[in-house]
Amino acid sequence: MSFLIGIIGKPSSGKSTFLNAACLTNVKVSELPFTTIEPNKGVAYIKIKCVCKELNVKDNPKNSYCIFGNRFIPINVLDVAGLVPDAHKGKGLGNRFLNDLGTADVLIHIVDISGSLDKNGKRIKIGENDPYEDIIFLENEINLWFKQILEREDWSKFLNLFSREKKNFVEELHKRLSGIKVKRHQIGLALKKSNLGDKNPSSWSDDDLLIFSKNLRELSKPILILANKIDKKNGMENFLELKKKLDGEVIPCSALAEYFLRKYHQEKKIVYLPGSDNFNIMDDQNLGQKELQMLNKIREIILNPFEETGIQKALNFAVFNTLNQICVYPISDINKYTDNKGNVLPDAFLVRKGTLLKNFVRDKIHTDLADHFIFGIDARTKKRLGENYELRHNDIIKIVSAK
């Protein structure tokens, strides 16, 4: 699992509930701010239609699992302490919170869409807080955190060294930012987007640096907005208003509903598949009246109008839309779709769209196979594929090597 999704938001917005729902963990949940102090980790799953149905085979996955023709592929999730205004200056648990996010690839911002929490996560009257302002302040804090990382250990000395020794600025900056998973090409894109590509870095103003930090953060740590507590009073109204103000995707969600559905499924009280628009009660006798009322409310208020709780949609959107990933199935036998041990469609790997076949072999399977690569075979068409073949979603590939 090479991805890490960071769960962010102000205190009490529902981050820990999201983690519990997505990963079936037992992280402490409370309405008191800063219940989460140490970061909590979990394993969640993205969900796609498995190719087993198309091929009419019974698969036995090894690095993932398949239920009713749905392939669930694991990803790492990290829930960190709540973020408050001036967190980049150390307020709240700011510095610790931000440093925990260093290795995240994408961030999901859990927003209290009901507007019932102030900026510090303390409960107020429903509707008194504007969720849009939460998004603005939080993104600003993370942008300022990026700026601080750039400026640490004497930024001016770093610029002077670059100017004096004529070193490659992008390369040196990449080394400086290695701890927060920034890629070289993202630095180049951020320079271009900030209109700083032709400007001597030693002449950058403070505003130039802030604009560059913002653009670099958006490229290297994109943020997906999750409108949590959509079923609460004012939730739907605030959600519709928020969609008008934002250009990107906003996903309606009830993390608590997903948690109960998955918990009851685990306890064999209901049958529920994450990302589904319904569930089946196994036996009414196993559920109390209050539990039945709650489940009916989840169906009527969340599943019927929104078609799912929003958790699975958020995970899938973060991986496939924001991070631009596709799924590839490597196999050894192109007729039986098995590996060399007879396992049918054993592995489902996530790779970035545009990945070339030989790079996939090197990064996901084995460097020796890549070094001795001869060609690939498309299991569907039986055509040979060269090392520069650009992988497509749901490709089923056999690798032929001299090793």
Buried (B, 14 or more C-beta within 10 A) or exposed (E): EEBBBBBBBBBBBBBBBBBBBBBBBEBEBEEEBBBBEEBBBBEBBBBBEBBBBEBEBEBBBEEBBBEEEBBBBBBBBBBBBBBBBBBBEEBBBBBBBBBBBBEBBBBBBBBBBBBBBBBBBBBEEBBEBBBBEBBEBBBBBBBBBBBBBBBEEEBEEBBEEBBEEEEEBBEBBBEBBEEBBBEEEBBBBBBEBBEBEEEEBEEBEEEBBBBBBBBBBBBBBBBBBBBBBBBBEBBBEBBEBBBEEEEEBBBBBBBBBBBBBBBBBEEEBBEBBBBBBEBEBBEEEEBEEEBEEBBEEBBEBBBEEBEBBBBBBBBBBBBBBBBEBBBBBBBBEBEBBBBEEEBBBBBBBBBEEEBBBBBBBBBBBBEEBBEBBEBBBBBBEEEEBEBEBEBEEBBBBBBBBEE
